[in-house]
Amino acid sequence: MSRVYNFSAGPAVLPEEVLREAADEMLDYRGTGMSVMEMSHRSKAFEQIITEAEQDIRDLMGIPDNYKVLFLQGGASQQFAMIPMNLMKNRVADYIITGQWAKKAAKEAEKYGKVNRIASSEDKTFSYIPDCSDLPVSEDADYVYICENNTIYGTKFKKLPNTKGKTLVADVSSCFLSEPVDVAKYGVIYGGVQKNIGPAGVVIVIIREDLITEDVLPGTPTMLTYKTHADAKSLYNTPPAYGIYICGKVFKWIKSMGGLEAMKERNEKKAKVLYDFLDQSRLFKGTVVKEDRSLMNVPFITGNADLDAKFVKEAKEAGLENLKGHRTVGGMRASIYNAMPYEGVVALVEFMKKFEEENL
Ligand SMILES: *Cc1c(COP(=O)(O)O)cnc(C)c1O
């Protein structure tokens, strides 16, 4: 068996320890005689899995008691609709447009009400985060929406926007559990887990209790009402049980590594190796303004599309996979999520040095 360094943006690398443990438990989960894939979601064993998973993410993020943690399906994209359906009481919301995912979320919300795009970085191909200290937040906005880490462009909000008292909703798909977070500053934090936590098929929503009501837009399906899932503790119907089980293991792995402070340190150390190299390279160039650089997704280019393609191909041959940039922007992108080991980033930089020498 040989594993590669997988720089995919998602689905993405998972901790090897977690995969090994899951493999060990595949045929017989702790004496139950069956796999977690095969067991009832109403069984004692699964009840323990989901209860512990919730408690562990609560511990990791310091989630206050007046927030619910929901394990849902439909991916992050389903939240683009679920958020307005549940939160747009005035049918007005403000969106900050920092990339494709925020753009898509805003477009979807337009089906349900008035969307004000109060800031955007599209003028410079989303290579920075706009100044959000004094935005024209709408008087009657039900919420202000951000995509906190922009997976495709490699930018991250280092400071949350000043929402002038309005509820903040954040898509954290690609920075979930990558550093400590003050949950109380948000109304809703959500993300698909396939970037930084677990297998595709689970989306985690952390939502303040006062935002969970029966007063949703007319026609909102039962399954797309937060209250349905909050009341049933994410067991209204069959949840993505195996995915939740793996997420639970990743939470325990993060705990064993020292929690979110330790994750942040580790992620900063990894990102520094790559950014430091990019800053002095004569061939490669980062595409994001320094102060807004993501710790998770690092896009870079040579400035020559043919050379970019050659790099991606030769890197793959060297065991460094999925370095091609998003199809809408080209170039390269290294996603260096929590589970990417430091050695993986060092191997990438060593390879880039060699490629630079050979191709300059
Ligand atoms: C990947 C991604 C999405 C889309 O996730 P799906 O689960 O495929 O719907 C949304 N937002 C961000 C920030 C992402 O990185």
The ligand as a Tripos MOL2 file, in Angstrom:
@<TRIPOS>MOLECULE
LIG
   15    15     1     0     0
SMALL
NO_CHARGES

@<TRIPOS>ATOM
      1 C1        -17.1540   23.0360   -1.5470 C.3       1 LIG1
      2 C2        -17.8410   24.2510   -1.0610 C.ar      1 LIG1
      3 C3        -19.2370   24.4260   -1.1950 C.ar      1 LIG1
      4 C4        -20.1150   23.4160   -1.8870 C.3       1 LIG1
      5 O1        -20.2270   22.2740   -1.1430 O.3       1 LIG1
      6 P1        -21.2070   21.0750   -1.5420 P.3       1 LIG1
      7 O2        -21.2200   20.2510   -0.3190 O.co2     1 LIG1
      8 O3        -20.6130   20.4020   -2.7320 O.co2     1 LIG1
      9 O4        -22.5360   21.6690   -1.8620 O.co2     1 LIG1
     10 C5        -19.7960   25.5530   -0.6570 C.ar      1 LIG1
     11 N1        -19.0510   26.4830   -0.0320 N.ar      1 LIG1
     12 C6        -17.7150   26.3600    0.0940 C.ar      1 LIG1
     13 C7        -16.9500   27.4190    0.7960 C.3       1 LIG1
     14 C8        -17.0730   25.2480   -0.4200 C.ar      1 LIG1
     15 O5        -15.7410   25.1260   -0.2850 O.3       1 LIG1
@<TRIPOS>BOND
     1     1     2 1
     2     2     3 ar
     3     2    14 ar
     4     3     4 1
     5     3    10 ar
     6     4     5 1
     7     5     6 1
     8     6     7 2
     9     6     8 1
    10     6     9 1
    11    10    11 ar
    12    11    12 ar
    13    12    13 1
    14    12    14 ar
    15    14    15 1
@<TRIPOS>SUBSTRUCTURE
     1 LIG1         1 GROUP 0 **** ****
